[in-house]
């Protein structure tokens, strides 16, 4: 397999891992991460959409990032679907 092919395959595998981990997060954590990182919304807009204050949104975002990092780390060490 060519170097670019294996890099593309690894990227796809990480995309699947991220999607799996996001799907298992609590709804509010998943929503704030998607709004912030995929839709590139500012905290003020996210707060409005989620019926929260901007400060509460920022705290939720920080907690969601910590949960995401922890979940991704566990998946990389102990994948739920078997050995990777």
N, C-alpha and C positions, 0 to 999 in steps of 0.2 A: 504494500500500500504506500502511496506517495506521502511525503511529509505534510503537504497541505490537506490531503484526504484525512489523515489521522487527526490533524488539528480540528478539522471540521466535524469529525465524528465525536471528538472529545467535547467540543462546544455544544453539539446537539445533546450529548449525554448530560452535561451540566444544565442545559435548558430544561430537560425532562426532570432532573432532580429538583431544580428550583420550582417548577410547576407543581410537583408532588408535595414539596414542603409548604408552599403557599396554600395549597388546597387544604392542608391540615391545620392551618392557623385559625384562631378565632376570627370571626367575620370582621370585627372592627380593626384588628391588626392587619388582616389581608387588605381591607379597603384602604386604610391610610397608606400602606406601602404602594399599592397600585396607583392611587391618586398622586402620590408624591414622585414615584420613580418611573412609572410607565406613562402617566398622563402629564407629568411635569407641572403639576398644579402648585401654587404657593400655599403656605400653611393657612392663610386667611381664607382662601377659597375652599380648602379641604374642611376647615372648621365650619364654614357655612353649610356645606353639603352634609356634614355629619352632625350638625346641630350641637356644636361644641364651641368653646372659646378658642382663640388661636393658641393660647398658652396650654390649654388641655390637649389640643391637637398635637402640639410639639412634644409633650410628655408621652402621649400615646405612641407617636412615631418613634421616639427613642426606645420605649419598651418593646415595640414591635420589631425594631431592628435587632435588639438583643435576643429576642425569642427566635427570630429568623436565623441569626448567626449560630445560636446554640443548636437549633434543629438541623441546619446544614452541616455543621461540624459532626453531629452524631450520624447523619446519613452517610457522610464520607468515610467515617470510621466503621460504622455498623449498618450497612444498607439494609433496608427492610425487604428488598427483593432478592437477597442472596449475595454472594460474593461479586464484587466488581473488579 
